[in-house]
Structures are given as structure tokens and as C-alpha cells.
């Protein structure tokens, strides 16, 4: 499942973060970063996905 989230994070960073943490602060920060610059949004999304481990239900 991490592979799917990583691929989604590369193409649509906020969706990758949403799949990992839901509608929390990290999601909205990622939306802002993606609006300001696509690359920062990708970097943040990958950081969130790779540092938080498996998604929490």
C-alpha cells in the first residue's frame, strides 16, 4: 500500500497525504505547499508517507 501512496504523492501530493493522515493539519499544509510550488508539495507528501509508517485507521 505504501507504493500506491508514494505514486499518488508524486502525481497528486495532497491526495497522498490525505490517504496517510486524513484531513489534519499535515493535509492542509500540503495543499498550501502544492499551491505555492509543486515540488515542495511532493517533498512534504513523501516525508509524511515515509516517516509515519502504516496508515492509522
Buried (B, 14 or more C-beta within 10 A) or exposed (E): EEEEBBEBBEEBBBBBBBBBBEEEEBBEBBBEBBEEEEEBBBBBBBBBBEEEEEEEE
